[in-house]
């Protein structure tokens, strides 16, 4: 198991060291007002204070009684992506066999995705098919950490997991996206009643106006990508001694300690 995880992590490590860490900062001033409001609503729902960190041991216990784990993504953050890949590998090593839901793949490409996951085609063929339909695919375009999404798919196939898209691509208008993603997640929960569903999606969809967590309604855990400005000011001076522990707020939202204060935009 350990060797498998090392192999999967190597995919992301290679990508991260090849390109270096991004110093990009989101141009918030240029965002449309409705996007700003959407993000701000998410931040308001994250909680107002930190409570006792959640140890990896207790996190494992909670996972076994949860139906969904939301992993909030920040699409350019390579350090966050390394943490996500490591965590997915660790979850598999606990004996769980999660189902992976991805914002990065469009529902129109699900037949090709399932063919790849079952071993019917190789990854380069999957990429070609998706790119022919959608040239701005997150497996190809600049502006996102495309190596992460490539590595995640290959990790899922290597570990014989199931994977599914969350929504169509190109994207629908924002006001339609969250309801559709919630419907997709509910359907997958019905299809896999005994499996943990991991949803990897832009972090602002998890709470606030989008509130996938509330729309889906199933018992869940959520690790999101960024603290709100208010929470950032309250970050403990000493992070947990155990680096695998997770910071936790009074709204039961979790953060990777090494990622919580990162400022790469919203």
Secondary structure, 3 states (H helix, E strand, C coil): CHHHHHHHHHHHHHHHHHHCCCCCCCCHHHCCHHHHHHHHHHHHCCCCCEEEEECHHHHHHHHHCCCEEEEEECCCCHHHHHHHHHHHHHHHHCCCCCEEEEEEEEHHHHHHHHHHHCCCCCHHHHHHHHHHHCCCCCCCCCCCCHHHHHHHHHHHHHCCCEEEEEECCCCCCHHHHHHHHHHHHHHHHHHCCCCCEEEEEEHHHCCCCCCHHHHHCCCEEEECCCCCHHHHHCCCCCCCCCCCCEEEECCCCEEECCCCCCCCCC
